[in-house]
Structures are given as structure tokens and as C-alpha cells.
Amino acid sequence: MIKIAPSILSADFTRLGEEIKTIENADYLHFDVMDGLYVPNISIGLPVLESVRKITAMTLEAHLMIMSPSRYAARFAQAGADVVEFHVEAETPENTAAAIAELHSLGKKAGLSLNPATPAEALLPYIDSLDIILVMTVEPGFGGQGFIAGMLPKIAKLRAIIDERKPGCELAVDGGINETTARQCVDAGADVLVAGTEIFSNPDRPAIIARLRNANNNIAPI
């Protein structure tokens, strides 16, 4: 079954607790953590995640778009994240492997994310230890961007690599996801869809989550 991960970057932060209650039929709650250095934007951090952990039983997924993420991966796990993803481009190979091992030692899931310009092969040294791979289908840093269709072959390539090397690893996509691009991504092999604007701009959020979850069944052919 396709999993849906609403990104709270698109939520109304003046009433964040209420916003989260409207999307609890989703599978993950996605936190976009930005430092203004790795990406040209600053978003949320540990205090917000700690607060949200107290009010929901949802699986919390921290997506670290920060420099030297190995410094903070364990801290986000300890603050309540169930899944921590960080960018392979932002860390050294040695620190990347160490951070993945540390997350697993804490009983958490570990993931790596790829920017649009980064080839699928960049993850080959780590594939056997990953629980999730996150393909950016926009340039990281801001919500509301248009989907980059050129990422579909990368998704398909990673699907083949996962099926061969680590069948239990999930394949997620993040950026520009709507009812049309959801089906394209699922057809290419994705099984987790991160969506912000499409979900939080919809007055019936449980319904749009359900439609995205059934992206390979209920959308007219493209």
C-alpha cells in the first residue's frame, strides 16, 4: 500500500496542533528541517518536533536539509523522530555511515535523500543499511514548487536497486506531489509520497490523503 507523508511546512503554524489532527489518517508526519546554509531557507527544529511528539502518535519523519547532518541526526531521534533522513550530499561518507549506524542503535529508521542533480548510484555504498530513500522531485528549500518530471527515471532506477539489494527499503518522493504526479511516481516505483501544499490547501484533508494513497487506482490515465 502507498504511504502518505504530509509535510507540515505547508501547515498553519498558528494552530499546528489542530492542523495535525486533520491529517492523522496519513502514515507519516514529515518535518522539513532547514538551516539556511544547506538550503536557502530556515524552517523548524528540535523544539517543534519535541512538542509535536507529545500530541500525536503518528510516525514522525525528520528530513534534515542541513549542513553536516551527522551532528544532529541522533538528537532528532532522541527528540521523538521515528525516521531520520538526511542528504548524502551534505556529509562525508564516513560520517554518513556512522550516523546511519547511530540511528539504528537508537532503534530508529535511517534514510538518505538525493537532490535532483545527484545520481541514484550515490546511494550504492549505503543501500544495505537504509530503511528509506527519499528522492527530491524539486530543488530542496521551499514548498509549493513544480514537480521535476526528469526525476521519474531516477525513481525507477532506485526501485530496481532496492528490489535487488534491499527489498524492505521504502522509496519516497518529495516535491510537487499532486493527484497527477502521484500516479507518475507510483508507476515509477515509489511507495511513499510526501505532499505539503496539495494536502494542507485542501478543505477535505482525509479525502485527499485517501486519493493520493490510491494513486495507482483512481486517477485517470495520463
N, C-alpha and C positions, 0 to 999 in steps of 0.2 A: 504494500500500500504506500502511496505517496504521502510524505510527511510535509507539513506546512509550518514555517517558522516566521511569524510576524516580527518585523523589525520595529522596536519601539522608537527608533529615530523619527518615525513619522507620527508618533502619538502626541497627544496634547499633554505636555508635562505639567500643566497646572492642575491636572486631575488624573495623574498617571495610574493611581490605584484603580479608579473606575474604568479607565481605558483597558487595563489588563483584564478586568472581569469580562469585558465584551469579546475577548478573543481566546477564552480558555478552552474552546473546543479544538484549538490548534495543538500541535505536537511539541514544538519548541517555542521559547521566547528568546528572540535574538537581540543581543546587545552589541551595537556598533560602538566600539571604544576607539576614539581618535585623539591623537596627541598634538596635532598642529605641526608636526615635524615629518612624520612618515607620509601623512596626507595633509592637504592644506585646509584642515578644519579641526575644531575641537568639539568633543561631544560630552560623553558621560564617563564615569569611572567607578571606583570601588564603592563609594558611599551609596550610590544609586542602586547598584546591584545588591548590596547588603540589605538595603531597605526593601527592595522588591522580594528578596528571598523570604522575608518574614510574612508576606501577604499572599503568596501563591505556591502551590505545589507543582506548577509547571516545570518542565525541564528547561533550565536556564543555559543559554548558549552564548558565551562571551567571544566576540570576534575582535581580536586585538589588531587594530590598524595603527601600530605604534613602532617606534624605533627600539631595537634591542628587546624584543618581547619576552625573552627568557627571564628578564629581571622581574616580570610581573605575572607570568603565567600561573605560578603556584599561588600567588596572592589572590588572584581572581577565583581560583578553585577553592581556596580556603574561605573566601567571602561568600561562597554559595553557588558558583557556577558548576554545572554538571558536565559541561562540554567547554573546552577552551580551544579556540582556533587562532592561529597567528600566521603571518605571512612569511613564506620561505625566503622572500627577497630581503626581509628586514633583519635577518640573523645569520650568524656564521653556521656552517654545517655542524661543528662540534656543539655549539650551544643549542642548536635546533634539536639534535638527538638527545641532549641532556634534559631539555625542557619536556620533551615527549615522555621520557622515562620518569621524570619527576611527577608529571600529571598522573601517570599510571600508578605510581607508588601511593598517590593520594586517593586512589580509587575513582579517578575521573577519566573521561574520554578526551583524547587528544586529536586535534585536526590541524591541517595545514591549508592555507589559502594561496591561490595563484592570481596574480594580476593579469589583465588581458594580454600583455606582451610576453608573459612568461610561458614557455612551452610545458606541456604535460610531463616531459621527461625530467624536469627539475625535481619531481617528487619520487623518482625511482629509488634513490638511496634510502628513503624513509617509508616506502609503501607498506612494508610488512608490519610496521608498528603503528599505523594510523587507524583511527576509528572513523574518521570522516575527512573528506576532501571538499574544499569549498572553492568553486570556480567563480571568479568575478566576471560578470557579464556586463559590467560598466566599469569605468575608472573609479577606484575607491576614493571616498572622501565626502560625497554628497548624495542625498537621496533625490528621488524624482528624475533620474537620468533615463535616457532611452537605451533599450536593450541592444547589445552588440551582437548581431546575428553571426558574425565571424567566429564566435566562441563555440558554436554548435559542433564543429569537427573536434575541437579540444575535449568537449564533454564526451563525445563518442569514443575518442581515443582513451580517455581515462576510464570509461566504462569497461572497455576491453582489458585494460591493465588490471583493474580491480577484479574483474571476473577471473582472470588468470592467476593473480598473485595474492589477493586478499578479499575473498568474496563477501566477508562480513562488513567491509568498509562501506560507509554510506557516501554517496556522491551528491553534493549540494550545489546549487547555483544561487547567485545573489546579484540582483540588479536588473531593473526594468521588467520585473515579472508581472504579467497580467494574464488574462484568460487565454490569450493567443500564444504569447511566448511561453507560458507554462506548458502547453502541449508540445511545442517545439523542443523544449528542454527534456521533457519526459520521453519523447520519442527518441532523443539522442542518448538517453540513458540515465538522466538524473532521477534521484528518488527523494530529494529534499529540496523544497522551494522556499527561499527567503523572499518575503514580499513586505514592503512597508506602505508605500503610497496606495497601492491597489487595495489593501485591506483597510487601512485606517481612514481612507477617504470614502469608504462605502458605508452607507447608513445601516446596512444589514451585514454585519461582520461575520457572524456564524455562517451565513449563507454563502458569502464569497469564499470563505475558507473551505467550505464543503465543495464548492465548484472547482477551486484550484486543486483540491485533493483528488478529484475525479477528472483531472485534466486530460487523461488519455481515453476517457469515455464519453464526455458530454460536451465537447467543443466541436463545432462544425469543422470539416476538413479545411486545411489551409491551402 
